[in-house]
Amino acid sequence: MFWLVGSTIVAAFMAVTMIFVRLKASKKPASVKKIILPPLFMSTGALMFLFPVFRVSLMQVVEAVFVGMLFSVFLIKTSKFEIRGNDIYLIPSRSFVFILFALLIARIIIKLIIGANIAIGETSGMFFLLAFGMIITWRLAMLYKFKKLEKKLEYAGG
């Protein structure tokens, strides 16, 4: 029970942090670096799989990444860019806050369901993969949208 409550508090803190980061990011121009770096930083978490307690089966990997990719659809739909002057900005979405908290609640419910049948280490590994699958898919979609607008800017300016 301690781990469930603790991990839920950490996840809620991360969701709130993401909201503030997203709002702050919308005040400055977007860049490829700002889009790519978060998943790269998160990828270091895969080192957890060096320890046997966190290892999961191939089927669990596929399930977790697939669910993460499904969850990313909501984030992709709310991530829009616009051109202001010669820069590209991420437009803050009012629904982003609600989507983040809905995803958090969904993750808690899933954790309660599978946590009763799967060891805490495996559950941790699966939720890392879910989050990683979600952020990679979301950021690749953002990168695609950004590059399309970047080409439009180059075409208009050149």
PEBELTA-V440159 format. One record per pair of residues at least 4 apart in sequence whose ideal C-beta (glycine too) atoms are under 6 Angstrom apart, sorted by the first residue. I is the first residue (numbers start at 1). J is the second residue. Records with the same first field share a line. If there is no record, write none. Layout:
BEGIN
I->J ; J
END
This chain:
BEGIN
2->6
3->7 ; 120
8->108
11->104
15->100 ; 104
19->97
23->92
25->90
26->90 ; 92
29->87 ; 89
30->34 ; 88 ; 90 ; 146
32->36
33->37
35->139 ; 142 ; 143
39->135 ; 136 ; 139
45->128
48->54
49->54 ; 55
53->121
54->121 ; 124 ; 125
56->60 ; 61 ; 122 ; 125 ; 126
60->126
61->129
64->126 ; 129 ; 130
65->129 ; 133
67->130
68->130 ; 133 ; 134
69->133 ; 137
71->103 ; 134
72->76 ; 134 ; 137 ; 138
74->99
75->138
76->138 ; 141
78->93 ; 95 ; 96 ; 99
79->142
80->91
81->88 ; 90 ; 145 ; 146 ; 149
82->89 ; 91
83->88 ; 149
84->89
88->149
95->99
111->115
114->118
115->123
118->122 ; 123
135->139
154->158
END
